């Protein structure tokens, strides 16, 4: 067990990216430690054990690309495997790479303070430990800071309540119980059909209706496995240069230039096959996010599907999204989601018509009435992208990070913040981050960060910082790219990409929407151009090495 309190690299978080960062630090010959809040590895896949939890990016691509031998050995049972299988995969990596001795579990980082003289961060944990590190890598995840609705009374509730992102490790039995699920984002879309199957009754509380497209999940065939394994190196490379980090071929059709009959046939085929999402996300070649006319066609097709599937016309109308383009908040991928609203034991509450105003001992109160339930499930999302960082007292040369970011987050290329030397962000705001297969953008961040650390080490200037002018012009570019696309309307959907789901949070489109591949090119060019926009300096004399 390595629990030295003086290390080269301190990594916060033992999810996909944190584990990869540890292997990279080792390869650089640096001492490293990981601090992890959970009692095991896995990050998102450790915490999210809610009913129906599974990946909604194909796992043959949502997996570690830096372990080519494992690619040949591991077998994913389905296109979108369940949470236990993904957690098993991450535990296997930690075991196989012998990472456990360098990870401290059940421990949260509560503060980090930079010292200019020594060129080191002092990190404090909730167990009272003080760790001094030259480099700190925040692999804290983008969907970590779980939030419940800002209404009073939860402490008075006499039933059981759960947040999907903090689910108990033991199975929760809903048989014979009246359950309510608050929220209809990607998480709820997975949980609702499964809970409806078990519970006596299920009340779903929806605020902003989402577009939900079919997953068409199924086992992978032997032939698919063979082709994937043979082509894995190529597929992994393609993923890095695909707009959304998943190398799927974009449909080559201009939807607004063909007859209605033709396009309905094409869209129907993709809807059934689970590839409808390709039209929305292939925004460069196929303009789902760039061209309002194409977006309207896709949105209208999806709306018609809701009307077709949901039998009660009022429920169908409540579930139908209007007023924002499809794809500007996270597209939900579901199995029997809309069909579940045809069940006798499922009902829908429209929180736009009747917002929840409080939790009571017996259930919840809306502006219109009281709903008695035994169990409350909050699928109410996260203070995304920044919450895990701003909840820690991070003090750099420019003061507290949460104050520096009070007008919205700012980074240079998503990895460093000016005034916070040697504090690296994995999938930070200003990078492609969440507009992607998260494993790919996580690895991309770690590769970039490790390149910066390596250069700092080799040059003997062990303090690396983002120039404030480079950061400012990068953030202007990030805003401009979002503005050019339909993401400029994401706030209308209350999308967490913009922070609008968190009361009081500055509304700004946080990720870089230029595509994963474009970003890969940019950071590699920056490195080749003598690390343009970064400065490398030495710590106080006598403390290096
Ligand atoms: P989310 O998308 O933020 O959804 C939260 C839901 O709770 C929204 O419908 C929100 O409504 C609702 N809500 C919040 N406060 C409410 C209130 N006071 N009253 C009524 N409704 C309220 O969170 P999530 O579903 O956990 O998903 C977050 C992200 O995690 C996803 O977008 C996705 O990126 C990721 N995810 C991935 C997978 C995967 O398989 N890879 C699975 C699940 C989730 P508003 O929309 O009006 O705010």
Boltz pocket constraint, residues with backbone or C-beta under 6 A from the ligand:
constraints:
  - pocket:
      binder: B
      contacts: [[A, 54], [A, 55], [A, 56], [A, 57], [A, 143], [A, 148], [A, 149], [A, 150], [A, 164], [A, 182], [A, 183], [A, 184], [A, 185], [A, 186], [A, 187], [A, 188], [A, 190], [A, 205], [A, 206], [A, 207], [A, 208], [A, 330], [A, 351], [A, 356], [A, 379], [A, 380], [A, 381], [A, 382], [A, 434], [A, 493], [A, 494], [A, 496], [A, 501]]
      max_distance: 6.0
